[in-house]
Amino acid sequence: MLYVWRLGGHGLRAAALWPGRAGLGGLGAGIRAREVSTSWSPVGAAFNVKPQGRRLDLFGERRGLFGVPELSAPEGFRIAQENALRKADLLVERVCSMPPGPQTVLIFDELSDSLCRVADLADFVKIAHPERAFREAAEEACRSIGTMVEKLNTNVELYQSLQKLLADKKLVDSLDPETRRVAELFMFDFEISGIHLDKEKRKRAVDLNVKILDLSNVFLMGTNFPNKIEKHLLPEHIHPNFVVTGNHVIIDGLHAEAPDDLVREAAYKIFLYPNAGQLKCLEELLSNRDLLAKLVGYSTYSHRALQGTIAKNPETVMQFLEKLSDKLSERTIKDFEMIRGMKMKLNPQNSELMPWDPPYYSGVIRAERYNIEPSLYCPFFSLGACMEGLNILFTKLLGITLYAEQPAKGEVWCEDVRKLAVVHESEGLLGYIYCDFFQRADKPHQDCHFTIRGGRLKEDGDYQLPVVVLMLNLPHSSRNSPTLLTPGMMENLFHEMGHAMHSMLGRTRYQHVTGTRCPTDFAEVPSILMEYFANDYRVVTQFARHYQTGQSLPKNMVSRLCESKKVCAAADMQLQVFYATLDQIYHGKHPLRTSTTDILRETQEKFYGLPYVPNTAWQLRFSHLVGYGAKYYSYLMSRAVASMVWKECFQQDPFNRAAGERYRREMLAHGGGKEPMLMVQGMLQKCPSIDDFVSALVSDLDLDFETFLMDSE
C-alpha cells in the first residue's frame, strides 16, 4: 500500500501546490557521486539481531527526528512550521514579482518542497510516534501548513504568474519536457480547485472542497464503526466468536476466516446492515464531488479524477473492466463450482454458495491441495534473510546495495526502527529508508510507504536526497528465534520495498514529481512487480534458508506456494472488477438513477455473480471510496502493467542487469515527470492495448504444468 499525503484527506482541501500524486524522477547525469561511509554494516545481520540499546551518552548532541535539528523535542514542530511559512511568503512574493520563465516553475517547486518537508514528516509522526506530545505537535503542524496551502490555493496573483508562463507559446516551447509537464501539473492542481473561476464560483468551489473533506472524514470513521445486536437474537453457541457487552453482541468485522458458516453469515448480515447516517453521508459525498467536478469544467467526477492517468478517462476504465469480466466469466464460474463443492463436503445441510463463503472455503481448498501451512515456511523466512534477499536482488539488477546505519540519538521515534542507506556502485549514496517494521501499541495496522522528503535538484547543483519510511507490523524476535515471516508477510515486504526503490531511484529535477508522486494507476506498478520477484524460485533460493539448519527452501515448496495463489484467483479478481465498476458508477453520471444500494445489487449480480443479500449495504464499508474515488481500478491496471513488464523483461532471467537498468531508465527514473503511458511504452517497446492488459491479467491465472507434474510424482 502506498500512503500519499493529500491535504484532501486530513480535514483540509486538496492543494494546488500539493503533490497529491504518487511518483518518481529522472535526471541521473551530472549529479556528483556521494562519499561512501565506512560505518555501515551488512543489512541481513542488522535485522536478525535486536538493536543494541543506544550507548548512554549524557553529553552527546540530540539530532532530532530524521536528523532535523529542530525536532529534538515536540516544540520543534512549531519552529519548523514557522520557518516553512516564512519561506513560503518570501517565495510567493518573489514569483509574483518576476517575469514568467523556467524560473517560475523552479520557485513553485521550491514553495511546494518547503511546505511538504514539514507536512509530510508531520503527517507520519502524528500517526506513528509513540509519544502523545509529538503526535499532537505534528497534528498542529499539519493544520498550520494546511491553512497556508488554503491561502495559496486561492491566491489569484500566484495562479496568474503560472498562467502567464503557460499562455506564452514561445516560452512554453522553450521549456524542457519535464519542466513543461510540472508547470502543467501545477496548473491542473490549481484549476481542479476552481481558482480560474469568477469570485462567486471560486468561493463555491472552496466551500464544496471543505464540505467534501468533512464528509470524507465522517464516512471513513463510519466504515469501521461496529454494529451491535441483542444477544438473544443470535444462537448462544456463536457468542464466544464476538465481543459481548451486557445484553448485546458487538460485530466489528466480517470474520471471513471463521470456520463456522453461521458465524460468517451473522457477521456479514449484521456488520453490513445499513446505517441511515452513513448512507446519507455517502450520498452527500458523491453528490458534492459531482457538483465540484461540474463547477470546474468536467462532466463527471470520474473524468476529473482520471486526468493524467494511464487510463486517461472513465470510458477506457469501463472498457477495461468489462473486457476483463468477460474473459474471467468462465473461470469464475468454475471457481464458484469448486468452492460450492468444498462447502457441500464440509456442510452438506447448507451448500448454497453465499458472499460470505469464498474467502474461507478457497483457503481450505488451497491448504488441502497444496499443503501450504505457513508454519512450514516461516523458519526459512527470517527477516534478516529476506532483507539480504532484497539486497542481492537490487545489487544484481541495479548495482545498488542496502547498508544498515546506526541512527543518531533522537533521530528515530522507537529504538527498533532501522535506518538503511541506499548506495549505488558508481553514483554513491542515493537516499535513506527508515524501516519501522515491528508491532507496538497504538501503531496503525497497515503496511505502507511514506515519503518524508522528496528528491530534487537544488539551486547549488547538489541533489536533495529522498527519505522515506516503510511501515510494517511484524512480530518481534523471541529469545529462541529471529523475527520469522509468513509467505504473505515476505511478499508484503517486497511490495513495500518496491515503493521505496521507486522513491530512491528517481532523479527528477522537481520535488513535485519525485519518488512515488505519480498517477495512482502507475504508482503501484513497481511494488506489484516486486511481488513477481518474491514468487520466483530463482530469487527466493538466493535467501530462503532455515534459520537453524541453514537448509534452503525446497523448490517444490516455493512452486506449491505460487500455484496455491492461483486457486480461486479468478473469483478473487472478479470481485475486484465488481468493486472497481461500482466505484466508476458511483462517480459517473449524476444524479444517480437509483439508490447506492440498488446500484450495488445490480452491479454485484452482473459483475460478481453471487447473490445480493437483502438488508445489507457493503458500500457503506468501502473505505477506498474516499482515498481512491473513481480510481479503485488502479490495482488491476497496475497489476496488468507489472505482469507485462515481468513476462517480457524479467521472467527469462530475474537478475538480468540490462533489463534492470532499462527498468530504472524508462520507468523508475521519471516519477510523475513523464506521462505514465510513455513510460510503459519505453519499457515494453510497444504501446499496449486494453486487450493486452486484460490478457496479461488472465494469463497470470494459468496453472504451471511443471508444478503439477512435480507434485503428482
N, C-alpha and C positions, 0 to 999 in steps of 0.2 A: 504494500500500500504506500502510495506517495502522499505525503501530507504537505499541502501547499498553503502558505499563509495568505488568506484572502481577507481583506478588510470586510468583504461581504459576509463572512461567516462569523463575525465576532462583535456584533452589535453596532457595526459601523457600515458605511456604504462602500461598495466596490469603487476603487480609486483609479483615476486616470493615470496616476504616477505609480500605481502598484503593479508589480509583475505577477499578476494572479494566474499566470500560465505556469507551465512546468517545463524546464528546458536546459539548454547547454550550448557551448560555444566553439569557435574555430579559428584561432589566429596562428598559433604554432610557431611560425618563422619569426625570427628577430627577437625572441624573448630569451634573456640571459639564463643560462643554467644555474640552479641554486647549489650551494655547497652541500655536501652530504655529511651528516653528523656521525660522529663515532660512538655516540651514546645510545644508539638504537639497538634493540635486542630482537632475536627471532620471534616471529609472530605466533607460531604454534605454541611454544613454551609459555608465552605470556598469558595465554587464555586457559591453559590447563593447570595453572597454579594460582592460589589466592594471592591478591596483591599484598606485598609487604606493607604493614602499616606505615604511613608516612613517618620518616625519621623525625623524632621530637626536635623541633627547631624553633626555639623561643624567640630568636632574633632575626630569623630569615624573613625576607620580604614576601608578603602575600600577594600573589599575582592578580587575583580576580578571575571570575568565571571566563572561560575560553581565552584567558590571557588578557582580558580587557581590564586595565588598571582600576577604573572607577568601580568595577563590580566586585570589589573585595568585601563589600557589605551591601545590604539591601538598599540603603540610601543612595548608593551609587547610580541606581537606575534614574533617579531624578536628575543627577548631574549629566548622565549620558543623554537623556531626552532633551534637556535644556540646550546642550551643545548642538545636538542634531537640529533642533528647531531654529536656533540662531543661525546655523549654517544654511538651513533651508531658506530663511528670509533673505540672506545675502545672495544666494544663487538665483532666487526669483527676481530680485531687483536687477541682478546682472543680466539675466537672459531677456528681460523685458526692455532693457535699455540699449541692447546691441542690435546691429543689422542681422538679418537671417543668414544662416550658412551652416556648414557642418558642425561648427562650434555649438550651435543651438542644441543639437542632438546630444552632444557630449555633456552639456550643462544639465539638460533634462535627466540624463542618466546618472549624473553625479547627485542630483537632487533626489532621485529615486533611491540611489545607493545610501545616501546619508540617513534617510528615514528607515529603509529596510534593515540597515545594520543594527538599529536599536529594536525595531518592531519584530523582526524575525527571531532575534535572540530572546526578546521578552516573551514572545508567543510560546516558545519552547519552555522557558523557565517557569512560566505561570502554570503549566500543567505537570511539569516533571520534577521540579525542585522539591526535596523533602521538607524544607523549612518554610513554614507559613509566611514569615516576613518577606522572604524572597519572592514567593508566589504573588503576594499582594502588591509588592512594589512593581513586579513585572506586569501585572494586570493594569495598574495605573499607567505605566509607560505605554502600554498598548492603546489605552483610551486617549492619552495625550497626543500620541503620534497620529492616531485616527482622526482626532479633531483637526489637526494640521492638514491632513490629507483632504478632509472635508472642505477646508478653506481653499486648498489648491484646486480641488475638483470644480469649484465654482468661480475660479479666478479667470475672468474673461480675457484679461490682458495677457495672462500666461498662455492661454489657449491660442490667442491671436498671434503670439510670437512664433508658435509652431505652424499655424495656418499660413502665415506669410511665406515661410520656407517652402511648404508643400504646394503653394499656389504659383510659385515661380518655376516654370518648366525648365528653364536653363539651369537654375540652381539644383533642381531635383535630378536632372540628367548628369550633373557633375558629381553626385554622391556615389560612393561605392555601394554595392548591393546590400551589405549588412546595415550600413548607416541609413539607407533609404527605408529598409524594412523596419528598423527600430523606430524611425520617425513615424512611419505609417501605423505601427502598433500603438505608440503613444497617442496618436490622433484617434485611432479606433477606440481606445480606452476612454478618451475624453468624450467622444460622440455617443457611445452607448450609454453614457451617463447624462446625456442631454444638454451639454454645455453650449452646443451650437444653436439651441432653440432661443426663441424670444424670452424675455424675462419671466412672463407668467408661466409659460410651459416649462421653463427651466426649474422654477420653484415646484411645479407639479412633479417633475422628474425626481427632484431631491426628496420630496415627500413620499413618493412611491418607493424609492430606494430604502428610505428609513423604515417604511411600513413592511416591505419585503423582508428586511433583516429581522425585524421584531417577530414577524410571523415564522420565519425560518427557525429562529431560536426556540420559539414556543413549540413548533412542530417537532423539532429534534428531541426536545425533552419528552414530548408525548410518545415518541416511538419506543422508548424504553420503559415507560411507566407501567408497573404491574397491574393486573386486574385481579379482583377477588370475587369469591363466590361463597355462599353459605355452605358450611361444612356438610350439612345433611343432604345436600343436592348431589354430592359425589359419593361413590361407593367407598366404604371405610378402608378397604384394603389398599387403595391407591393414595390415601392421605400421606403416608410417610415419604412419598416422592416429592412433596411440595412443602412449603413453609405454612404451618398452621398457627394462626393467632386468634385466640378466643373462639368465636363461632365461625370464623372464616378461614378459607384456604386461599393462599396468595399464589397466583400464577405469574411468574416473571419471565417466561420464555416458552419456546416451542417444545423443549425436551425431545428433540428429534432423534436422539440416540437411545432413548429409553426402550428396553426390550418389550415391555408390556404395551400391547396395542391400545389398551384403554387409557393408559397414562398419556400417550401421544395424542390420542383423539381428544381427551379432555383439555390438554394444554392448547391444542390447535383451536378448538372451538371457544375456549374462554379467553385466551390471550388475544385472539383476533376478533373478539366480539367488538362491534363498532362503538366508539366513544363519540358522542354528539359534538363535543367541543373540538376534538381532534379532527373530525370530519369537516366542520365549519372552517377550521384553521387551514386545512389543505385546500379547500375550495377557494378561500380568500387568497392564499399564496399563489395558486395557479392563475387566478383571475388578475391579480395585481401584476404578476410577471407579464401576462399578456398585454395589459394596459401600458406598461413601461416599454415593452418591445414596439408596440404600435406608435407610441409617442415619439420614439427616437428613430422611426422610419423602417421598421421591419414588419412583415405581415404576421409573423408568429414569434413567440419566444424562442422556439427551436431554431428558426432562421438566424436570430441574433446570436444564440449560443454557439452555433456551428461555424460561424465565420472564422476562416483561417485554419480549420482542422483538415485532416486527411479527407474526411467525407465531404466537407465544404457546405452541404445543405441537407435538410431532412429528407428530401426526395431520395438522395443517394443512400442515406441510412436505411430508409424503409425498403428500398430495393435490395440492399444487402441482407436485411433481416428476413424478408420474405423468401429470397432465394435460398438462404441458409435453412430456413424452416422446411422448405420443400425438399431439400437434399437430405435433411435429417429424418423426415417423417417415418420412413420405413424402419430405420434403425431404432427410432424412439419407440415405435410400436413393439418391436422385438424386445427392447429393454423392459418395457412395461409388462410384457408377457412373462419374461424371466423373473421379474420381481413378484408378479402375481403368483407364479409357480412356487416361489420360496415362501410366500405368505400362506399359501394353501397347505404347504408341507408343515409349517410350524403352527398354523392356526386354522385348521380345516373348517371350523364353525363360522368363520367370518373372513372369507377370502376375497371380498370385493376390494379392489385397489383404490385407496384414497390418498389425497395430497400429503397426509402426514406419514405415509408408508415408505416412499422411495429412499430417503436418507438412511433409515435403519436397515431395511432389507438388502439394499445394494451393498452396505457394509458387511452384512452377514455372507452374502454371495462372494464378495472379494476375499474375505477371510477363509471361507471354506474351500474356495477353488485354488487359491494361491498360497495359503499358509503364510500370511504376512503380518503375524503378530509383532507389533512394534518392539516389544522387549527383546525379540531375537536380533533386531537391527541396532538398537541403541548402543551396545558395547563397542560397535565399530565406528560410531559417530561421536567421538568425544569432541567437544567444542574446539579444542586446540587442533585436532586432526582436521576438522572441517575448515578452520581458518588457514591452516597450512595448505589444504587443497585449493582454496581460493588463491592463495599466494602463488602456488605452482602454475595454476591456470593463467593468471594475469602475467606472470613472468614469461611464459611460453608464447602467449597470444599477443601481448602488448609491450613486453620489455619493462614491466612495472613490478616493483617489489613493495610489499607492505612491511613496515617496521614498527614494533611497539616502542613507544617513547614514554618515559616517566613524566607524568604531568607535574607542574609546579604546585606548590601549596596554594589552595584556593581556586585552582584552575578548573576542577571538576566538582560536581554537585554531590557526588557519592563516591566513596573510595573504591568501589568495584567497577567504576567506569574506566575503560581502557582508551588510550589515545594512540591512533595509528598515523604514522607519516607515510604518504604515498609518494614513492620515488621512482622516477623514470631513469633508465640506464644512461641516457645522454642528456636529457633536459633537467635532471635533478629533481628537487622537491616540487611536487605538483599541488599539494594541499593536505588537509588533515581530516580524518574521520574519527569522531568520538563514538565509542561503542558502549551504549547503555543497554546491556544485554540481559540483566538479571532481574528477577522478580523482587519487588519490595512493596511495602504497604502504601496504598494511595497512588501507586503508579498506574497510569492508564493501561488497560489491557488491549493494546493494539500494536501490531508490528508496523513501524513506519519510518520514513526518512524525512528529516527536517533540514532545510538549508538555513545555516546560521549566518554565513557570509558568502555572497556570490563572487565569482571571479570577474575581473575586468582589467583592462589596460589603463593604468593611471597616467596622469599627465607627465610624470617624470620618466616614463618609459618602463617602470617596474610593473610587474603583474601582481594584482591583489589576489593572494591565494584563496581558493574556496575552502570553506569549513562547513562540515555537515555533521549531523548526529544520526546514528541508526539506533532505533529503539526496538528491542525485542522483550519477550517475557520468558526467559529461560530459567530452569531450576538452578539453584546454586550447587556447587560441587559438595560432595559429602566427605566424611572422614576417609572413606574407602575408595572413592572414585571421583574422577573429574566430572564436570557437567557433561551429561550424555544426552544427545539429541535424538528424537524420533525422526523417521524419514521426513515427515511433514515439517518439522522444525528446521531440519537441514535445508530443505527446499526453500522455506521462507527466508533463511539466512542468505542463500544465494540470490533470491529475488531482491531483497533489500540492498544487498551489495551491488546489484545491477544499477539501482538508482544512484548509489554513492559513486560508482565509477563514471556514470553519466555526468555527475557534478564535477568530479575530479578532472576528467579528460577534455572537457571543453576548454577552449581558449578564445572565448568571444571578447571582442573589444568592449562590449557593453554588458553591464550587470543585469539590465532589464531582460536579457535573453540568455542568461547563463545557466549552467547546471541543468536542473530539471524544469526550467521555466519555458515550456513549450506547450503546444496544444495537447489536450488530455489524451486524444486517441493515438498520439505518438509517445507520450511520456511513459507509458507502461511497456513500450517495446523492449528497451534494454533490460528491464527487470524480468519480463517474461522470457526473454531469450536465455537469461541465466538459468531458468528452470530446465531448459533443454540440456544445458551442460550438466546440471545436477542429476539428470536422469540418464546420463550416458556412462556405460560401464568403463570406457577408456579413461574418462575423467575421474569417476568415483574410485577406481582401483588405485589411483595415484595417492589417495589419502585415507581411505576407509580401512583402518586397522583396529583389531581388537585391543582395547586399552590395556589388557592384562597380558595376553599371549603374543600380541604383535601379528596375529594371523590376518591375512587380507580377507575382505568380504567376498565370499564366493560369487562367481559370475552369475550363477543361476538365481541367487537371491536378489541380485540387482535386477535381472531380467524379469523375475516374477513380480517384483515391486512395480516396475514400469508397466508391465502388462495389466496388473491389477487395477491401475488407474483408468484403464480403458473400459472396465466393466461398468455398464450402465452410464458411460460417459455421454452417449448421445442424448439420453433423457436429461442429464445434468445440463448439457449445452442448450437443449430445447427450453429448459426452464429459464436460462439466461436470455434467450431470444424473447420469451414471453415478457420478462421484466423490462428489457430494453424497448420492446414495442409499446408496452404500457406507458413508459416514460415519454416516448415520442408522441403518443396520442394525447396524453395529459398536457404536453407543451405545444401541441399543434393548434388547429383552428379553434377559436373561442367565439361565442360561448360554446362549451361542450354540449354535444347533442343530448346527453343524458347524464345521470349521476356518475360520480367517480366509481362507485361500487358496481353499477350496471356495466360500465366500461371494463372494469376488472373481470367481471363474469364472462362477458363476450370474448375478451382478449384471451383469457385463460382457456376457454373452450376451443378457440381457434388455434392458438399458438402453443398450447401445452398438451391438452388432451385429457387431463384428469378433471373430474367434475368440480365445479364451484360448490363450496359448502355454504348453504344458506345461513344468514346472520353472521357472516364473517366479513372482515374488511382488511385484507392483508396490506392494502396500500397505505393504511394508517401507521404501519410499522416499517415502511420502506424509507429508511433514513437517507438513502442515497439520492432521493428526490431533491434534497437540499444541496449537497455538495456537487452532485453530478446531474443536476437538472438538464434534461434533453441530451445528456452525454453518457448515459449509462452503457450505451452500446460500445463505449471505448475499449472495455476489456476484451470484447470479442474481436474488434478491429485490430487492436494491438497484438492479440494472440495470433491472428492471421498473418500479420506482417512478420512477427517473430518466427513463426513456423516457416515462412518462405525464406527468411534470412538463414535460419538453421539448415534447412534442407539444401539450399543452393550454395552455401558458403562454408558450413562447418560440419555437416553430417559425415562427409567422407573423412575428414581429419579435424577433430575438435581443437587441435593445437596448431592449426595452420597459421603461421605468423603473417604471411602475406594477406590472408583473409582478415586477420585481426587488425592489421594496420589499415586495411581498406575500410573496415567497420568503424575504426576511430575517425578516419579522414572523412568518410561520407556521411556518417550518422551521428557519432558522439560529439564531434568537434563543433557542431553548429548551434546546439540548443534550439532556441526559438528564433535564431538569426537567419534561418532559411526556411522556405516553405516545406512542410513535412513530406509532401509527396515527391518533391525534388530530391530529398534525402533518401527516400525509399528507392526511387529510380536510380540514383547514383550507386546504391549498394547492390541492387538486383540487376542493374544494366538493362532494365526494361521498365515500362510503365504498367504495373499490374492492374487488371480489371476487377470488377466486383466478382466475376466468376472465378478469377484466380484466388481471391481472398477466401471465397466460400470453399473452393476445392482444397485449399491448404488446411482449413479447419476440419473438414470432413475426413481427409486422408489421415489426419492425426489419430482418428478413432480406429483405424485398421489394426487388427492384431498382428503381432510379429510371428511369422511362421516358424522362425528358428527357435523361439522360446517355446512354442507349442511342441515342437519335436523334442526339445531338450527335456521338457517336463513329462513327456509321455514315454521316455525311455525307461 
